[in-house]
């Protein structure tokens, strides 16, 4: 049981990390939305817009009004996607802490769904961001930062981990003396 205590402590640390990351992602989304709103409302005031344009560092953002809109829309979509995924991860870790073990059917199903969403959501967000970049004429150098390989690999690992957690739940259930439908199928009963 010493290992389970260690696992619970590690999961508690991940729960805290995902909560902080979730909050920061939501804050980034709010700032992107505020920047989008500010840019849209200040467009008619050329003096304010000129000051904003001068204060933005980096070549990929130093562009027209439409390029700034495109970058802010892409940033908003990417930040919301990250926030949603961190929220789901935080909910998983919270449930795991309440269960006291990662080896539950509910937890295994949650981690599998999270793994699938970790693959799909960033892919959709990247397509939307690239679309915003293309429509609003944002430079190619800004689009080079978009990538999905990390989230695909993370999602695959999470799906594989869900199978391990499901197997652990089956072992726990078997240890208690109950037999699941899956075990009946495997045993041919």
Protein Blocks (a to p, Z undefined) as FASTA:
>chain_A
ZZmmmmmmmmmmmmmmmmmmmmmmmmmmmmmmmmmmmmmmmmmmmmlmmmmmmmpgcjkl
mccfklmmmmmmmmmmmmmmmmmmmmmmmmmmmmmmmnopabbfklmmmmmmmmmmmmmm
mmmmmmmmmmmmmmnopafklmmmgccklmmmmmmmmmmmmmmmmmmmmmmmmmnopacf
klmmmnoZZ
